[in-house]
Amino acid sequence: MIVCIFRPSGVCLEGLLLFLPINVQDMSRDTIAILGLGKVGRAVGFLLRSAGYTITAVASRSASSLTQGIVYTGGEAFTNLSEAASRAQCIFITTSDDAIASVCEKIANEGAIKPGKKVIHMSGAGGLNLLETARRSGASTASIHPLQSFADVEGAIKNIPGSTFGITSEDEIREWSIKIVRDLAGVPFFISDEDKPLYHAAACIASNYLTTLIHMVEVIYQSLGLRHEDAMHAFWPLVKGTMKNIEERGTVQALTGPIARGDMGPIKKHIEALRNKLPLFLQAYSILGILTTDIGVEKKTLSPQDAECIKQLLEGGLHYEHTSKHE
Ligand SMILES: NC(=O)c1ccc[n+]([C@@H]2O[C@H](COP(=O)([O-])OP(=O)(O)OC[C@H]3O[C@@H](n4cnc5c(N)ncnc54)[C@H](OP(=O)(O)O)[C@@H]3O)[C@@H](O)[C@H]2O)c1
C-alpha cells in the first residue's frame, strides 16, 4: 500500500519516494542535524546547505558557536543535543574527537536516534566504535573524514571542495557516503576501521609535522638574528620550490642536498652547529637524516656504503642527551 502524504499544494512526496529505486531516489534530501559547531561543523553545514541539503537543527555547547552556527548553516539552534538530533534524518557529530562517543551515547539514551537514521562523525583517527550506541539504536553509521587541514572556518569552506575524504562505513550507507562526499565536491575513498589510526598518523605527518618542520626552520633563522618576516621571506621560496618538485617528480626524484650526494662534510658541520647552538633540534635532525638516507639510496645517487657511514654519523646526534636550560 502506498502511504501518500499530501502537502498543502496537493503534491504527494513521501509516498512516491518510498517506491523509487534506491539509485533514483534523491538521497540529498536527507535532513541534517549538526552537533558541534566548530570549524568543521560550520563549514560542512555551510557546504551541505549550498549543495541543497536542509540543515534542520544545530547544537553546540557555547552560545557564540551556536550563533555562528546559525549564520553558516541556517539550522535552528538548540542547546539540547537530543532535541537537535531528533529533528533530522542524518546526524553529523562534529565535536572534538574525545566528545564524539559521549555525545552519541547521550542522544541515543535520550531516544533521539531511531532505526533508519544515519549518524556520521568526521574524525580521522576514530573508528565506527565511537558510534556504537547509535548503531545499537538502529541507525546506520559512517565516518567521513576530510583529508585536509582547517585552521579556520573560511579556510575549511574553501579547502573542503577538492579534498579527499577517507570513508569508513557500514555497507547500507556506503553509496550514500560516496554521494555526500561528492556533494561536498570531495573525492571519496574507503579505509577500513583498523587502518584508520595509521591513515590518520600519515595525515598528521603531512600536515602537523610539516608545520613543525617549517617552525624549526623559522626558529633557526631567527636565532641568526633574522626577524620573523625576513626569515619567512628567505626560506619560503625554497619550501615552495621543493613542494613543486615533489608534486611534479615524486619524493625520490625531488631529493637534493648533502645526503642525496653522499657529502659527509656538511652533515658533520650541521650536527656540530646544532649541538652547540640549538641542541633541542639535534635528535629531530638526526632521525630525519637517517630516514633520508633510504631515499638517497632509492634514488641511486647515494651508495649503500655511504648511506651506512652517514647513518652512523647521524646516530651520534640521535643519542645526544640535551639538558634543557630550564632544568
Ligand atoms: N580541523 C581540522 O583540520 C580537521 C580536519 C579533518 C577532520 N576534523 C575533525 O572534525 C571534528 C571537529 O573538529 P574541528 O576542527 O571542527 O574542532 P573545533 O573547531 O575545536 O570544534 C569542535 C566543536 O565541538 C564542540 N563540542 C565539543 N564538545 C562538545 C560537547 N560535549 N557537546 C557539544 N559540542 C561540543 C565545541 O563547541 P563549543 O564551541 O560550543 O564549545 C567546538 O565548537 C573532529 O572530529 C576532527 O577530528 C578536523
The ligand as a Gaussian input file, in Angstrom:
#p B3LYP/6-31G(d) Opt

LIG

0 1
 N       40.322000      20.949000      11.980000
 C       40.752000      20.074000      11.117000
 O       41.754000      20.325000      10.431000
 C       40.005000      18.778000      10.901000
 C       40.238000      18.080000       9.716000
 C       39.552000      16.898000       9.491000
 C       38.667000      16.409000      10.436000
 N       38.485000      17.093000      11.595000
 C       37.545000      16.514000      12.567000
 O       36.382000      17.326000      12.684000
 C       35.875000      17.261000      14.012000
 C       35.748000      18.664000      14.549000
 O       36.995000      19.284000      14.504000
 P       37.126000      20.898000      14.485000
 O       38.464000      21.196000      13.947000
 O       35.917000      21.482000      13.895000
 O       37.164000      21.167000      16.048000
 P       36.780000      22.531000      16.803000
 O       36.912000      23.693000      15.911000
 O       37.543000      22.503000      18.077000
 O       35.238000      22.351000      17.107000
 C       34.739000      21.353000      17.936000
 C       33.406000      21.852000      18.442000
 O       32.821000      20.804000      19.180000
 C       32.031000      21.383000      20.186000
 N       31.931000      20.459000      21.297000
 C       32.940000      19.846000      21.974000
 N       32.427000      19.053000      22.930000
 C       31.078000      19.164000      22.846000
 C       30.004000      18.593000      23.561000
 N       30.209000      17.738000      24.551000
 N       28.748000      18.933000      23.192000
 C       28.524000      19.809000      22.180000
 N       29.501000      20.380000      21.461000
 C       30.762000      20.064000      21.804000
 C       32.733000      22.664000      20.611000
 O       31.650000      23.502000      20.875000
 P       31.650000      24.936000      21.566000
 O       32.440000      25.826000      20.629000
 O       30.206000      25.229000      21.567000
 O       32.289000      24.760000      22.901000
 C       33.525000      23.068000      19.357000
 O       32.986000      24.152000      18.685000
 C       36.846000      16.385000      14.812000
 O       36.358000      15.069000      14.855000
 C       38.123000      16.445000      13.992000
 O       38.942000      15.289000      14.133000
 C       39.120000      18.278000      11.846000

